[in-house]
Amino acid sequence: MTDIAGELARVEGAFAQPTLTLLHGRQAPVVIAVFRAAFSRDARTVPAARLHELVDAYLDQLRQAGFSDLPPGSGRELCLRWMRGQWLVRGTDDGGVETYTLTSHAQDALALVTSLTRERGSLSEHRIATIVSAVRRFNSEANPDRLARVRILDAEIARLAAERRRLAEGGELEPVSADYMLEGYSELLALIAALPGDFARVEEAFLSLRGQILSSFRAEDRAAGEVIDDYLRRADTLMTATAEGRAFEGAFALLRDDELLLQLREDLTALLAHPLAADILNDADRRELRSTVLLIRRGIDSVLAQRNRVTATLREYIVTHDVSRDRELDATLRQIDSELATWMVSAGPRTHVPLALLPLRADVDLLRTRFYDPGDDSGPPPLADVTHEQPAQLSLAQLLAEGGPTLTELRAALAAALAADSLESLGTLFDSLAPTLRRPVEVFGLLHLAMNLPALAPAEDTEVYRTVRADGSGRDFDVPRLVPATAVSADAEEKQR
């Protein structure tokens, strides 16, 4: 006979889990609907005040729609009740605002309801092929027989090589049925929907570990050095202290591979672009598949942030722990014990001594916290005399020579050359200007004016601009040649002929 009592005990333990207590409740459909409406993959946390208002609004809408079996209480009372049921957890964000987050138990319940709302077959070719492929891959990675692993790899390489050769030689692509694609999309969405709950379980494991650390710190039932040594060792093995942490560590080694995530994104893009995807997937499913990589990155960041909080708790205890205070307290207790032993030598069994539990309060009218500083009433120091450090005065001509381009003179010279129809190129015009208009900065001013004139157009070659600096030195610049637009048109017609 089977151990029916043991089976019943195990089933009762499963039903006592927050996930099944949520689904087993009389008003479970209402609670699940509120959670699905308030939380999403893009909004994993909701400000506390906002969620209270949303719950009140959702319940009012349900009452107006004719639903009567609704949970009593305000939005705040219901959120506190759901926290006690381990379906919500409250925390603070980086800005200090209180927020609510779904626990892993609530996310498991939401994932189960979501999977039941999707249409899927109980048995299909895709599912059997997935099981066979998973078993084959698992065996190839875990089989302790070296020759067996080699045979499995050889068979897989031969199969893939034959398929590649057939496709490369123009073999026909076998069509995939709509049922096969539907089953594949359903299983993929189910796996992705389970990711938030998996990440939440790892976060809760670290949160529980943080609570244990704080409880041990507050108990102070061990020596300070022993506590620090113990939790430093736990800090070194923090990620592998729980089953969830070890699982996350293995997944994290894969998910931090950028090439693997890039391959995942490309494969999802190809699946979304499949011809049958438009008839199978709705907009919500497309959004879930498209944001899978973002979901993974956010989950990793949340777990790492929770792990950092645990290490911060250890660090703060080590930094703020006052060893001297513990020594003073120990010395005081030892002195009291010594005085008590001395007093008991001469005191009788019923002798008592009046002892104030708290010291008397000192009557002080005014307690100075800061003494007078004569420097507060002294004036500022005199200013230093720097008249001899004044720079030499510059003339107007020197200031103009150091300034920007003289656009007025350049514009006049350019207009005169265009009016006289004597402009060969902009470089020849620049070389004919006065030395004061041929500074290096004037090249930029002349090009700025020329590019805004439709009468000039760029040629295919360049020309040299010979500039003259303010100190008399020169420098040549190789600049694209600008000529009248009529000359460019004539050259183009000649090349066409």
C-alpha positions as CSV (number, residue, x, y, z in Angstrom):
1,M,0.0,0.0,0.0
2,T,1.1,3.5,-0.7
3,D,1.7,5.9,2.2
4,I,-1.6,7.9,1.8
5,A,-1.0,9.7,5.1
6,G,2.3,11.0,3.8
7,E,0.9,12.0,0.5
8,L,-1.9,13.9,2.2
9,A,0.6,15.7,4.4
10,R,2.6,16.7,1.4
11,V,-0.5,17.9,-0.5
12,E,-1.7,19.9,2.6
13,G,1.7,21.6,2.7
14,A,1.4,22.5,-1.0
15,F,-2.1,23.9,-0.4
16,A,-0.7,26.0,2.5
17,Q,1.6,27.8,0.1
18,P,0.6,31.4,-0.7
19,T,0.2,30.5,-4.4
20,L,-2.6,28.0,-3.8
21,T,-4.1,30.0,-1.0
22,L,-4.5,32.9,-3.5
23,L,-6.0,30.7,-6.1
24,H,-8.2,28.8,-3.6
25,G,-9.8,31.9,-2.1
26,R,-13.5,32.7,-2.7
27,Q,-12.6,36.0,-4.2
28,A,-9.5,34.8,-6.0
29,P,-10.8,35.9,-9.5
30,V,-11.2,39.5,-8.3
31,V,-7.7,39.6,-6.7
32,I,-6.1,38.1,-9.8
33,A,-7.9,40.5,-12.1
34,V,-6.7,43.5,-10.0
35,F,-3.1,42.2,-10.0
36,R,-3.2,41.7,-13.8
37,A,-4.6,45.2,-14.3
38,A,-2.3,47.0,-11.9
39,F,1.0,45.2,-12.7
40,S,2.6,44.3,-16.0
41,R,6.0,43.2,-17.3
42,D,6.9,46.9,-17.8
43,A,5.5,48.0,-14.5
44,R,6.8,45.5,-11.9
45,T,6.6,48.1,-9.1
46,V,3.7,50.5,-8.4
47,P,3.9,53.4,-5.9
48,A,1.9,52.6,-2.7
49,A,-0.4,55.6,-2.9
50,R,-1.1,54.9,-6.6
51,L,-1.9,51.2,-6.0
52,H,-4.4,52.2,-3.2
53,E,-6.2,54.5,-5.6
54,L,-6.2,51.9,-8.4
55,V,-7.7,49.2,-6.2
56,D,-10.5,51.6,-5.1
57,A,-11.1,52.5,-8.7
58,Y,-11.2,48.9,-9.9
59,L,-13.6,47.9,-7.2
60,D,-15.9,50.8,-8.0
61,Q,-15.9,49.8,-11.7
62,L,-16.8,46.2,-10.8
63,R,-19.6,47.4,-8.6
64,Q,-21.0,49.5,-11.4
65,A,-20.7,46.5,-13.8
66,G,-23.0,44.5,-11.5
67,F,-20.4,42.3,-9.6
68,S,-21.4,41.9,-5.9
69,D,-18.9,39.3,-4.5
70,L,-16.1,41.8,-3.9
71,P,-13.6,41.9,-1.1
72,P,-14.6,44.5,1.6
73,G,-12.4,47.3,2.7
74,S,-10.5,50.2,1.1
75,G,-7.6,49.9,-1.3
76,R,-5.1,50.5,1.5
77,E,-6.7,47.9,3.8
78,L,-6.8,45.3,1.0
79,C,-3.1,45.9,0.1
80,L,-2.2,45.4,3.7
81,R,-4.3,42.2,3.8
82,W,-2.6,41.0,0.6
83,M,0.8,41.7,2.2
84,R,-0.1,39.5,5.1
85,G,-1.1,36.8,2.6
86,Q,2.5,37.1,1.1
87,W,1.1,38.2,-2.3
88,L,2.5,41.8,-2.1
89,V,5.7,43.1,-0.7
90,R,6.4,46.7,0.2
91,G,9.7,48.5,-0.3
92,T,11.2,51.8,-1.3
93,D,12.7,52.9,-4.6
94,D,15.8,55.0,-5.1
95,G,13.9,58.2,-4.5
96,G,12.5,57.0,-1.1
97,V,9.0,56.5,-2.4
98,E,7.1,53.5,-1.0
99,T,6.2,50.9,-3.6
100,Y,4.4,47.6,-3.9
101,T,5.8,44.5,-5.8
102,L,4.2,41.2,-6.6
103,T,5.9,38.3,-4.7
104,S,6.9,35.1,-6.5
105,H,3.8,33.4,-5.2
106,A,1.5,35.9,-6.8
107,Q,3.5,35.8,-10.0
108,D,3.2,32.0,-10.1
109,A,-0.6,32.3,-9.7
110,L,-0.7,34.9,-12.5
111,A,1.4,32.7,-14.8
112,L,-0.9,29.8,-14.1
113,V,-4.0,31.8,-14.9
114,T,-2.4,33.2,-18.1
115,S,-1.5,29.7,-19.3
116,L,-5.1,28.6,-18.7
117,T,-6.5,31.5,-20.7
118,R,-4.4,30.6,-23.8
119,E,-5.6,28.0,-26.2
120,R,-3.2,25.1,-26.5
121,G,-3.3,21.4,-27.4
122,S,-2.6,18.7,-24.8
123,L,-0.3,16.8,-27.2
124,S,1.4,17.8,-30.4
125,E,4.3,17.0,-32.6
126,H,6.1,20.2,-31.4
127,R,5.9,19.1,-27.8
128,I,7.2,15.6,-28.4
129,A,10.0,17.0,-30.6
130,T,10.9,19.5,-27.8
131,I,11.0,16.7,-25.2
132,V,13.2,14.5,-27.4
133,S,15.5,17.4,-28.2
134,A,15.8,18.4,-24.6
135,V,16.5,14.8,-23.4
136,R,19.1,14.4,-26.2
137,R,20.9,17.6,-25.3
138,F,20.7,16.8,-21.6
139,N,22.2,13.4,-22.2
140,S,25.0,14.7,-24.3
141,E,26.0,17.1,-21.6
142,A,25.6,14.8,-18.6
143,N,26.4,11.3,-19.8
144,P,29.5,10.0,-17.9
145,D,30.5,7.7,-20.7
146,R,33.1,9.5,-22.9
147,L,32.4,7.2,-26.0
148,A,28.6,7.7,-25.6
149,R,29.1,11.5,-25.7
150,V,31.3,11.2,-28.8
151,R,28.7,9.0,-30.6
152,I,25.9,11.5,-29.7
153,L,27.9,14.4,-31.0
154,D,29.0,12.6,-34.2
155,A,25.3,11.7,-34.9
156,E,24.2,15.3,-34.4
157,I,27.1,16.6,-36.6
158,A,26.2,14.2,-39.3
159,R,22.5,15.1,-39.2
160,L,23.2,18.8,-39.3
161,A,25.8,18.4,-42.1
162,A,23.4,16.4,-44.2
163,E,20.6,18.9,-43.7
164,R,22.9,21.8,-44.6
165,R,24.2,20.0,-47.7
166,R,20.6,19.4,-48.8
167,L,19.6,23.0,-48.4
168,A,22.7,24.3,-50.0
169,E,22.0,22.1,-53.1
170,G,18.6,23.6,-53.5
171,G,16.5,21.1,-51.5
172,E,12.9,22.0,-50.8
173,L,12.1,23.6,-47.5
174,E,9.6,21.5,-45.6
175,P,6.5,23.7,-44.7
176,V,5.6,24.1,-41.1
177,S,2.0,23.7,-40.1
178,A,0.0,26.4,-38.3
179,D,-0.6,24.0,-35.4
180,Y,3.1,23.4,-35.0
181,M,3.8,27.2,-34.9
182,L,0.9,27.7,-32.5
183,E,2.3,25.1,-30.1
184,G,5.8,26.6,-30.4
185,Y,4.6,30.1,-29.7
186,S,2.6,28.9,-26.7
187,E,5.4,27.0,-25.1
188,L,7.8,30.0,-25.7
189,L,5.4,32.4,-24.2
190,A,4.9,30.1,-21.2
191,L,8.6,29.9,-20.6
192,I,9.0,33.7,-20.8
193,A,6.0,34.3,-18.5
194,A,7.8,32.2,-15.8
195,L,10.9,34.4,-15.8
196,P,9.5,37.2,-13.5
197,G,8.5,34.7,-10.9
198,D,11.9,33.0,-11.1
199,F,13.7,36.3,-10.6
200,A,11.4,37.2,-7.8
201,R,12.1,33.9,-6.0
202,V,15.8,34.7,-6.1
203,E,15.2,38.2,-4.7
204,E,13.1,36.8,-1.9
205,A,15.8,34.3,-1.0
206,F,18.3,37.2,-0.6
207,L,15.7,39.3,1.3
208,S,15.2,36.4,3.7
209,L,18.9,36.0,4.2
210,R,19.1,39.8,4.9
211,G,16.4,39.4,7.6
212,Q,18.4,36.6,9.2
213,I,21.5,38.7,9.3
214,L,19.7,41.6,10.9
215,S,18.0,39.3,13.5
216,S,21.4,37.9,14.4
217,F,22.9,41.4,14.7
218,R,20.1,42.6,17.0
219,A,20.3,39.4,19.2
220,E,24.0,39.9,20.0
221,D,24.2,36.5,21.6
222,R,27.7,35.9,20.2
223,A,31.0,37.8,20.4
224,A,31.4,40.6,17.9
225,G,34.4,38.9,16.2
226,E,32.6,35.6,15.8
227,V,29.6,37.4,14.2
228,I,31.8,39.3,11.8
229,D,33.8,36.2,10.8
230,D,30.7,34.2,10.3
231,Y,28.9,36.7,8.1
232,L,32.1,37.5,6.1
233,R,32.2,33.9,5.2
234,R,28.5,34.0,4.2
235,A,29.2,37.1,2.2
236,D,31.8,35.2,0.2
237,T,29.3,32.4,-0.6
238,L,26.2,34.6,-0.7
239,M,25.2,33.6,-4.2
240,T,25.6,29.9,-3.5
241,A,24.0,29.9,0.0
242,T,20.5,28.9,-1.4
243,A,19.2,26.7,-4.2
244,E,17.7,29.8,-5.9
245,G,21.0,31.6,-5.7
246,R,22.9,28.7,-7.2
247,A,20.4,28.4,-10.0
248,F,20.7,32.2,-10.7
249,E,24.5,32.0,-10.7
250,G,24.3,29.3,-13.4
251,A,21.8,31.3,-15.5
252,F,23.8,34.5,-14.9
253,A,26.9,33.0,-16.4
254,L,24.9,32.5,-19.6
255,L,22.8,35.7,-19.6
256,R,25.8,38.0,-19.2
257,D,27.1,36.8,-22.5
258,D,26.3,39.6,-25.0
259,E,26.7,37.4,-28.0
260,L,24.1,34.9,-26.6
261,L,21.7,37.8,-25.9
262,L,22.2,39.1,-29.4
263,Q,21.5,35.7,-30.9
264,L,18.4,35.5,-28.7
265,R,17.2,38.9,-30.0
266,E,17.9,37.9,-33.6
267,D,16.0,34.6,-33.3
268,L,13.0,36.3,-31.7
269,T,13.0,38.9,-34.5
270,A,13.0,36.1,-37.1
271,L,10.1,34.3,-35.3
272,L,8.1,37.5,-35.2
273,A,8.7,38.0,-38.9
274,H,7.4,34.5,-39.8
275,P,4.5,34.6,-42.3
276,L,2.2,32.6,-39.9
277,A,3.0,34.9,-36.9
278,A,0.5,37.5,-38.0
279,D,-2.4,35.0,-37.7
280,I,-1.3,33.4,-34.4
281,L,0.1,36.2,-32.2
282,N,-1.8,39.1,-30.9
283,D,-0.3,42.5,-30.0
284,A,0.3,41.5,-26.4
285,D,2.1,38.3,-27.3
286,R,4.3,40.3,-29.8
287,R,5.2,42.8,-27.1
288,E,6.1,40.0,-24.7
289,L,8.4,38.3,-27.2
290,R,10.0,41.5,-28.4
291,S,10.8,42.6,-24.8
292,T,12.3,39.3,-23.7
293,V,15.9,40.5,-23.6
294,L,14.8,43.6,-21.7
295,L,12.9,41.5,-19.2
296,I,16.0,39.4,-18.6
297,R,18.3,42.4,-18.1
298,R,15.8,44.0,-15.7
299,G,15.5,40.7,-13.7
300,I,19.3,40.4,-13.4
301,D,19.5,44.0,-12.3
302,S,16.9,43.5,-9.6
303,V,18.5,40.4,-8.2
304,L,21.9,42.0,-8.2
305,A,20.5,45.1,-6.4
306,Q,18.9,42.8,-3.7
307,R,22.2,41.0,-3.3
308,N,24.0,44.4,-2.9
309,R,21.6,45.2,-0.1
310,V,22.6,42.1,1.8
311,T,26.3,42.9,1.4
312,A,25.6,46.5,2.4
313,T,24.0,45.2,5.6
314,L,27.1,43.3,6.4
315,R,29.3,46.4,5.6
316,E,27.2,48.8,7.7
317,Y,27.4,46.5,10.7
318,I,31.2,46.1,10.4
319,V,31.6,49.9,10.0
320,T,29.2,51.0,12.7
321,H,29.9,48.3,15.3
322,D,31.4,49.9,18.3
323,V,33.8,47.5,19.9
324,S,34.9,50.0,22.6
325,R,31.3,50.4,23.7
326,D,31.0,46.6,24.2
327,R,34.2,46.6,26.3
328,E,33.0,49.5,28.5
329,L,29.7,47.7,29.1
330,D,31.5,44.4,29.9
331,A,33.8,46.3,32.4
332,T,30.8,48.0,34.0
333,L,29.0,44.7,34.5
334,R,32.1,43.2,36.0
335,Q,32.5,46.1,38.4
336,I,28.9,45.8,39.5
337,D,29.4,42.0,40.1
338,S,32.5,42.8,42.1
339,E,30.7,45.4,44.2
340,L,27.7,43.1,44.7
341,A,30.0,40.3,46.0
342,T,31.6,42.8,48.5
343,W,28.3,44.0,49.7
344,M,26.8,40.5,50.2
345,V,29.7,39.8,52.7
346,S,28.2,42.1,55.3
347,A,24.5,42.3,54.1
348,G,21.8,40.1,55.4
349,P,19.3,38.1,53.3
350,R,16.6,40.8,53.5
351,T,18.8,43.8,53.2
352,H,18.0,46.2,50.4
353,V,19.5,49.4,49.2
354,P,17.7,52.2,47.3
355,L,18.9,52.4,43.8
356,A,17.7,54.8,41.1
357,L,17.1,53.2,37.8
358,L,17.9,56.4,35.9
359,P,20.3,59.1,36.9
360,L,18.9,62.4,38.2
361,R,18.4,65.2,35.8
362,A,20.8,68.1,36.0
363,D,19.3,71.5,36.2
364,V,21.2,73.7,33.8
365,D,19.7,77.0,32.7
366,L,22.0,77.5,29.7
367,L,24.6,75.1,28.2
368,R,27.1,76.7,26.0
369,T,27.8,74.8,22.8
370,R,30.1,77.4,21.2
371,F,32.5,79.9,22.6
372,Y,33.2,83.4,21.4
373,D,35.7,83.7,18.5
374,P,37.1,87.2,18.0
375,G,37.8,86.3,14.4
376,D,34.0,86.4,13.7
377,D,33.9,90.2,14.2
378,S,37.0,91.1,12.3
379,G,36.8,92.6,8.9
380,P,38.0,91.0,5.6
381,P,41.7,91.4,4.7
382,P,42.6,94.3,2.5
383,L,42.7,93.8,-1.3
384,A,46.1,93.3,-2.9
385,D,47.5,96.0,-5.1
386,V,47.8,94.6,-8.6
387,T,47.9,97.8,-10.6
388,H,51.5,97.0,-11.8
389,E,50.2,93.7,-13.3
390,Q,47.8,95.3,-15.8
391,P,48.3,94.0,-19.3
392,A,49.5,96.3,-22.0
393,Q,46.7,98.2,-23.8
394,L,46.0,97.2,-27.4
395,S,45.0,99.5,-30.2
396,L,41.9,99.2,-32.3
397,A,43.8,97.9,-35.2
398,Q,45.4,95.2,-33.1
399,L,42.1,94.2,-31.7
400,L,40.6,94.0,-35.2
401,A,43.6,91.9,-36.4
402,E,42.9,89.4,-33.7
403,G,39.1,89.2,-34.4
404,G,36.9,87.3,-36.7
405,P,36.4,87.8,-40.5
406,T,35.5,91.3,-41.8
407,L,32.3,90.3,-43.6
408,T,31.4,93.8,-44.8
409,E,34.6,94.3,-46.9
410,L,34.5,90.7,-48.1
411,R,30.9,91.0,-49.2
412,A,31.6,94.3,-51.1
413,A,34.6,92.8,-52.9
414,L,32.7,89.6,-53.9
415,A,29.7,91.7,-55.1
416,A,32.0,93.9,-57.2
417,A,33.7,90.9,-58.8
418,L,30.4,89.3,-59.7
419,A,29.0,92.6,-61.0
420,A,32.0,93.1,-63.3
421,D,31.8,89.5,-64.5
422,S,35.5,89.2,-63.9
423,L,35.5,86.4,-61.3
424,E,37.5,83.4,-62.4
425,S,37.4,81.6,-59.0
426,L,37.1,82.4,-55.4
427,G,40.8,81.7,-54.8
428,T,41.9,84.3,-57.4
429,L,39.6,86.9,-55.8
430,F,41.1,86.1,-52.4
431,D,44.7,86.5,-53.7
432,S,43.8,89.9,-55.1
433,L,42.5,91.3,-51.8
434,A,44.6,93.6,-49.5
435,P,46.9,91.8,-47.0
436,T,44.6,92.9,-44.1
437,L,41.7,90.9,-45.8
438,R,43.8,87.8,-46.4
439,R,44.1,86.5,-42.8
440,P,43.4,82.8,-42.3
441,V,40.1,83.6,-40.6
442,E,39.0,85.6,-43.7
443,V,39.0,82.3,-45.7
444,F,36.1,81.0,-43.6
445,G,34.2,84.4,-43.9
446,L,34.6,84.4,-47.7
447,L,33.5,80.7,-48.0
448,H,30.5,81.5,-45.8
449,L,29.4,84.3,-48.1
450,A,30.1,82.4,-51.3
451,M,28.1,79.3,-50.3
452,N,25.0,81.4,-49.8
453,L,25.2,82.8,-53.4
454,P,23.5,80.8,-56.2
455,A,25.8,82.4,-58.7
456,L,28.8,80.3,-57.4
457,A,29.1,76.5,-57.6
458,P,31.8,74.1,-56.5
459,A,34.1,72.6,-59.1
460,E,35.7,69.1,-58.9
461,D,39.3,70.3,-58.1
462,T,40.9,72.5,-55.4
463,E,43.0,75.7,-55.3
464,V,45.4,77.3,-52.9
465,Y,44.5,80.2,-50.7
466,R,47.7,82.2,-49.7
467,T,46.9,83.9,-46.4
468,V,48.8,86.5,-44.4
469,R,48.8,86.5,-40.6
470,A,48.7,89.7,-38.5
471,D,52.5,89.3,-37.7
472,G,53.3,89.2,-41.5
473,S,53.9,85.4,-41.7
474,G,52.0,83.4,-44.3
475,R,50.3,80.1,-44.7
476,D,48.7,78.3,-47.7
477,F,45.4,76.4,-47.5
478,D,44.1,73.9,-50.1
479,V,40.4,74.7,-50.5
480,P,37.7,73.3,-52.9
481,R,37.5,75.6,-55.9
482,L,34.4,77.8,-56.3
483,V,33.7,79.2,-59.8
484,P,30.7,80.9,-61.4
485,A,27.8,78.5,-61.9
486,T,27.7,79.2,-65.7
487,A,31.3,77.8,-66.0
488,V,30.3,74.6,-64.2
489,S,27.3,74.1,-66.5
490,A,29.5,74.6,-69.6
491,D,32.0,72.1,-68.4
492,A,29.3,69.5,-67.7
493,E,27.8,70.0,-71.2
494,E,31.2,69.6,-72.8
495,K,31.8,66.3,-70.9
496,Q,28.5,65.0,-72.1
497,R,29.3,65.7,-75.7
